């Protein structure tokens, strides 16, 4: 899996490839995230292309978040669809992750 | 090795004769006898009942009563020792009466010497030993037969055939019968019932019955495979013909035959198709018009004529009808006067109990037949199998579709797409909202992930089946796999604070559908049923309090 990345100031914006992020791709996602987690402290996952996410994808997000938190960083989410928002609310992960509408807003929130 | 001393009981009111007998027994050189003596009827009976003796010698004249009375009474109260009657008279009729009452032998008092007494005692004991051995063998045979019967002949009827309530009950007779039954299922609402009776009794009949069941099962399977290319099921007449062809040569060699009825219930067509091969005619009761008819064909039993052409007949049924398959043990149960329970008894019981469950009807029939026979035990097994056509409260699906995929992660997307596509079916009306559909897709995805992970432990070449059914305002999805047992109800609740990466799947499923249930079916499969109803909801309910 290759991740499209760009920077807004010192914040790393990661485009998560779609349309599905599930048990068949969540391991690959974690592997692709590893170098980013090693080099960056401020990360935003852009979910604009993701149409479906399952609990294993959610689990991989949690792994990334914990790794960043341990290094004094943070990871935020943006451009999340309603159906995925429903999943986050169902398992209360909207309280664990900060979710913003746009990448710019997410980047700005780090300041 | 020295022989064990033989304990002899003498029942005689004459003390001199006791002394004489003791003398005679002393004279016998190569056996040791211990002689006990009772000098009247009552104490003699008491001693005989205690079963402490190897042989009992009983005088014919015992006060007001006779030794023959004592023989009968002692046997009736469980006396096991052989009894020899002693008489002064040479009257042959007394001798005959003694033997028919159960005495092992009789001796004429004046003519007894030590040799004759010893010989009589030895023969009586020898005969008892032989009788015991036969009795033991007979009990053993009954045990073997009963084990065969329980393990092989009387399988439990399926419980989850849609629209059919089925129960089978058998009350065993003194000896094992060749009664058997078996079932073959096709889909969720079609069932074949085969009930048969192998002529004869005991282990041979039971073994033949077991073989018949096996041959039935094998033939059904072979016929299904054979007819697969024509996209139809084997007919009952074809199944019976195959059974006939497979078994006739063996049956003829053993001089036996099998009566049977093979009936197919097709619930959606409300139709029964049957072959009657000389079995007791199947009773069909229709409560709506209170009429009883019998399913009747005119085929010969299996194994009688190799040229027999088996022909099926059809009958229609409606909801709440009752079918009773039964053995001759039911209708031929006799009361003390020899009168049979008969079809009258059967019909009366069915009419009185037809509103009850199949199990209750079957129990009532067997109870009534046993009661008619005054619980004295019947000559034949009392066996009956009841099929009641019921409204199981389930509608038939308006549309169904199914798919099988391998247990590879990328296949989960195919399942999601199938569910997504199916949820837009017209038949579901009112339709699921986009939100309701997305939650069902999520639940199916989580359930499939669980199967891959927990049932198949990541093995990618196994199979997962998904079946979708559309009902009015409702979609049901069933996921089936052959993996390890995985009951979502055993999974602990997840942590909601982000400290654990996994454990959300089952919780998500439970929150994303209206109902779900897990079962492990008779074929050893995991089955998970998910039900999503249309509520017109466009977004999630507020999440439950933390």
Interface residues (C-beta under 8 A of the other chain):
Chain A: X20 X22 X23 X24 X52 X54 X55 X56 X58 X59 X60 X62 X63 X65 X66 X82 X83 X86 X87 X89 X90 X91 X92 X93 X95 X96
Chain B: X408 X409 X410 X412 X413 X416 X435 X438 X439 X441 X442 X445 X446 X449 X452 X453 X494 X496 X497 X498 X500 X501 X502 X504 X505 X507 X508 X511 X512 X539 X540 X543 X546
